[in-house]
Amino acid sequence: MITIKLLGGAKKSFGKDLIQAELDNVSISKLLDYLLSIKPANTLDLDTKNVLIAVNGADSSALQGHDTILHSGDIVSVIPVIHGGSRIQFIIQSKNVEMFNVKNKKGKNYDYLSALRKKFPYITMEGISSKEIASILHIKKILGVSLYAKKNNLLLSKKFETDILLRFAATTQILAAINLVGIEKTDTFTIVALGPKSHLERLHSHLEEHLVDVNYSKNISHIQKQFKITKKHLGVIDSKNPLEDLVVEKAAVLFQ
């Protein structure tokens, strides 16, 4: 039997916060199919493409993603990602995360980010060029790797936020990472922010007039070219998200 904990909007999809499923040796993907098959017809839709899955407290992105095999006795938490206008919010490894796509001025972005860090000291934040992000899943997977590295003393830098930057660039060299995925030479960049919900709300209010919507899917060909990923490379990956899996694999195997 697998215990499924439903958090956030997932509760509204099923009218309960806990489901006991008589399943064993199934993938997360199959579990999500099962959940959709038993969801009441008159409740809130469950968008399985925008959920975080934790298995016994570990984010599935740090395991084998939706291919992770579940066994009887496992506790699985289903956490919907919230999208609301320019807001991208989710929880990963018990951390509240929000992404902010910010419109600013070239050449002044790092000063802007530094000022934000001073104004909101309880929030950990890093800036990434928005064109270097393939999808929300890409963001979640990179964060999962950095959080795992922090927990296991495997950070590529003394600062957690710098580890995020290095993972996005798939390099251990800070200057190379800044040149590759840094924010100074762009008008639009994405702030990755982790912290208490109340502080993230205040940060959102502070940034609101500077926020813009970004279509990350337009970045896919650019990212493939940057990391020299060909269609042949993508074709041999047995995954629903081969690009994200390949770039995150590059990020995960980095050593200082």
C-alpha positions as CSV (number, residue, x, y, z in Angstrom):
1,M,0.0,0.0,0.0
2,I,1.3,3.5,-1.0
3,T,0.2,6.5,1.1
4,I,-0.5,9.6,-1.0
5,K,-0.5,13.0,0.8
6,L,-2.4,15.7,-1.1
7,L,-1.2,19.2,-0.5
8,G,-2.4,22.6,-1.6
9,G,-4.8,22.5,-4.5
10,A,-4.5,18.8,-4.8
11,K,-6.8,18.5,-1.8
12,K,-9.5,20.2,-3.7
13,S,-9.1,17.8,-6.6
14,F,-10.0,14.8,-4.4
15,G,-11.9,16.4,-1.5
16,K,-9.4,14.8,0.9
17,D,-5.8,15.2,1.9
18,L,-4.9,11.5,2.1
19,I,-5.3,8.5,-0.2
20,Q,-4.2,4.9,0.5
21,A,-3.5,3.1,-2.8
22,E,-3.2,-0.7,-3.1
23,L,-0.2,-0.4,-5.4
24,D,3.4,-1.7,-5.4
25,N,6.4,-1.4,-7.8
26,V,4.9,1.3,-9.9
27,S,6.4,4.5,-11.3
28,I,5.4,8.0,-10.3
29,S,4.0,8.4,-13.8
30,K,1.7,5.4,-13.3
31,L,0.7,6.7,-9.9
32,L,-0.3,10.0,-11.4
33,D,-2.4,8.1,-14.1
34,Y,-4.0,6.2,-11.2
35,L,-4.9,9.5,-9.4
36,L,-6.4,10.9,-12.5
37,S,-8.5,7.8,-13.0
38,I,-10.0,8.0,-9.5
39,K,-10.5,11.8,-9.4
40,P,-14.1,12.9,-8.9
41,A,-15.5,14.5,-12.1
42,N,-16.9,17.6,-10.4
43,T,-13.7,18.7,-8.7
44,L,-10.8,21.0,-9.5
45,D,-8.6,19.6,-12.3
46,L,-5.2,18.1,-11.3
47,D,-2.5,19.3,-13.7
48,T,0.0,16.5,-13.4
49,K,2.5,18.4,-15.6
50,N,2.8,21.0,-12.9
51,V,3.1,19.1,-9.7
52,L,6.0,18.4,-7.4
53,I,6.3,14.9,-6.1
54,A,8.2,13.9,-2.9
55,V,8.9,10.3,-2.1
56,N,9.5,9.7,1.7
57,G,10.5,13.4,2.0
58,A,12.9,13.4,-1.0
59,D,12.1,15.5,-4.1
60,S,11.6,13.1,-7.1
61,S,13.7,15.4,-9.2
62,A,16.7,14.3,-7.1
63,L,15.7,10.7,-7.8
64,Q,14.6,9.5,-11.2
65,G,11.8,12.0,-11.8
66,H,8.5,10.5,-12.9
67,D,10.3,7.3,-13.6
68,T,11.0,6.8,-9.9
69,I,9.7,3.4,-8.8
70,L,7.4,3.4,-5.8
71,H,6.9,0.5,-3.4
72,S,4.4,-0.5,-0.8
73,G,5.1,1.5,2.4
74,D,6.2,4.6,0.5
75,I,4.8,8.0,1.4
76,V,4.2,10.2,-1.6
77,S,3.4,13.9,-1.4
78,V,1.7,15.6,-4.3
79,I,2.2,19.4,-4.4
80,P,0.7,21.4,-7.2
81,V,2.9,24.2,-8.6
82,I,1.0,27.5,-8.5
83,H,1.0,29.7,-11.7
84,G,-0.8,33.0,-11.4
85,G,0.0,35.7,-14.0
86,S,3.7,36.5,-13.5
87,R,3.8,34.4,-10.4
88,I,5.5,31.0,-10.3
89,Q,5.4,29.5,-6.9
90,F,6.2,26.0,-5.6
91,I,7.6,24.0,-2.7
92,I,10.7,21.9,-3.2
93,Q,12.3,19.8,-0.4
94,S,10.1,21.8,2.1
95,K,11.4,25.1,0.8
96,N,9.1,27.8,-0.4
97,V,10.2,29.0,-3.8
98,E,9.1,31.8,-6.1
99,M,10.4,32.8,-9.5
100,F,10.3,36.5,-10.5
101,N,10.8,37.5,-14.2
102,V,12.1,41.1,-13.9
103,K,12.5,43.8,-16.5
104,N,15.4,46.1,-15.7
105,K,18.3,47.8,-17.4
106,K,21.4,46.2,-18.9
107,G,24.5,46.9,-16.8
108,K,22.6,47.6,-13.6
109,N,21.1,44.2,-12.8
110,Y,23.7,43.0,-10.3
111,D,23.5,46.3,-8.4
112,Y,19.7,45.8,-8.4
113,L,20.0,42.2,-7.1
114,S,22.5,43.3,-4.4
115,A,20.0,45.9,-3.2
116,L,17.2,43.4,-3.1
117,R,19.3,41.0,-1.0
118,K,20.0,43.8,1.5
119,K,16.3,44.8,1.7
120,F,15.1,41.1,2.1
121,P,17.8,39.4,4.2
122,Y,15.6,36.4,5.0
123,I,15.3,35.4,1.3
124,T,18.0,33.6,-0.6
125,M,18.0,34.8,-4.2
126,E,20.0,34.4,-7.3
127,G,19.6,35.9,-10.8
128,I,19.6,33.9,-14.0
129,S,19.2,35.2,-17.5
130,S,15.7,34.3,-18.5
131,K,16.8,33.0,-21.9
132,E,18.8,30.3,-20.2
133,I,15.8,28.6,-18.7
134,A,14.0,25.9,-20.7
135,S,10.9,25.4,-18.5
136,I,9.6,25.5,-15.0
137,L,10.7,21.8,-14.7
138,H,14.2,22.9,-15.6
139,I,14.2,25.4,-12.7
140,K,12.8,22.8,-10.3
141,K,15.3,20.2,-11.3
142,I,18.3,22.5,-10.9
143,L,17.1,23.7,-7.5
144,G,16.6,20.1,-6.5
145,V,20.3,19.4,-7.3
146,S,21.5,22.5,-5.5
147,L,19.4,21.7,-2.4
148,Y,20.7,18.1,-2.4
149,A,24.2,19.4,-2.7
150,K,23.7,21.8,0.3
151,K,22.2,19.0,2.4
152,N,25.2,16.7,1.7
153,N,28.0,19.3,1.8
154,L,28.6,19.1,-1.9
155,L,28.1,22.8,-2.8
156,L,30.3,24.1,-5.6
157,S,30.7,27.4,-3.7
158,K,30.5,28.6,-0.2
159,K,27.3,30.4,-1.1
160,F,24.2,28.4,-1.9
161,E,23.0,31.0,-4.4
162,T,26.2,30.8,-6.3
163,D,25.8,27.0,-6.6
164,I,22.5,27.6,-8.4
165,L,24.3,29.9,-10.9
166,L,27.0,27.3,-11.5
167,R,24.5,24.5,-11.9
168,F,22.5,26.4,-14.6
169,A,25.7,27.1,-16.5
170,A,27.1,23.5,-15.9
171,T,30.5,24.8,-14.9
172,T,32.5,25.1,-11.7
173,Q,34.0,28.5,-12.8
174,I,32.1,31.5,-11.5
175,L,33.3,33.9,-14.2
176,A,32.3,31.4,-16.9
177,A,28.9,31.0,-15.3
178,I,28.4,34.8,-15.1
179,N,29.3,35.1,-18.8
180,L,27.0,32.2,-19.8
181,V,23.9,32.6,-17.7
182,G,24.5,35.9,-15.8
183,I,22.1,38.8,-15.8
184,E,24.2,41.9,-16.5
185,K,23.9,41.9,-20.3
186,T,20.1,41.3,-20.5
187,D,17.0,43.5,-20.1
188,T,15.0,40.6,-18.6
189,F,16.2,38.2,-16.0
190,T,14.7,35.7,-13.6
191,I,15.2,35.8,-9.8
192,V,15.2,32.4,-8.1
193,A,14.0,33.2,-4.5
194,L,13.7,30.8,-1.5
195,G,12.4,31.9,1.9
196,P,9.4,32.2,4.2
197,K,6.1,32.8,2.5
198,S,5.5,36.1,4.2
199,H,8.8,37.5,3.0
200,L,8.2,36.2,-0.5
201,E,4.9,38.0,-0.5
202,R,6.6,41.2,0.4
203,L,9.2,40.7,-2.3
204,H,6.5,40.2,-4.8
205,S,4.8,43.4,-3.8
206,H,8.1,45.2,-4.1
207,L,8.8,43.8,-7.6
208,E,5.3,43.8,-9.0
209,E,5.6,46.8,-11.3
210,H,8.8,45.4,-12.8
211,L,7.5,41.9,-13.5
212,V,6.9,40.5,-17.0
213,D,5.8,37.2,-18.5
214,V,8.4,35.0,-20.1
215,N,7.8,32.2,-22.5
216,Y,10.6,29.8,-21.6
217,S,9.8,27.4,-24.4
218,K,11.2,29.9,-26.9
219,N,14.7,29.3,-25.3
220,I,14.9,25.6,-26.2
221,S,16.8,25.8,-29.4
222,H,19.2,28.4,-27.9
223,I,19.9,26.1,-24.9
224,Q,20.4,23.0,-27.1
225,K,23.0,25.0,-29.2
226,Q,24.7,26.3,-26.1
227,F,25.2,22.9,-24.5
228,K,25.8,21.2,-27.9
229,I,22.7,19.0,-27.5
230,T,21.6,17.5,-30.8
231,K,18.3,15.8,-31.8
232,K,20.2,12.5,-31.7
233,H,21.1,13.1,-28.1
234,L,17.5,13.9,-27.2
235,G,16.3,10.9,-29.2
236,V,18.2,8.3,-27.1
237,I,16.8,9.7,-23.8
238,D,13.8,7.7,-22.6
239,S,12.0,10.6,-21.0
240,K,9.1,13.0,-21.4
241,N,11.5,15.9,-20.8
242,P,14.9,14.8,-22.4
243,L,16.3,18.3,-22.7
244,E,15.8,19.1,-19.0
245,D,17.1,15.7,-18.0
246,L,20.3,16.2,-20.1
247,V,21.1,19.7,-18.9
248,V,20.4,18.8,-15.3
249,E,22.6,15.7,-15.6
250,K,25.4,18.1,-16.6
251,A,24.7,20.2,-13.5
252,A,24.5,17.2,-11.2
253,V,27.9,15.7,-12.1
254,L,29.9,18.8,-11.4
255,F,32.6,18.6,-8.8
256,Q,34.7,21.4,-7.2
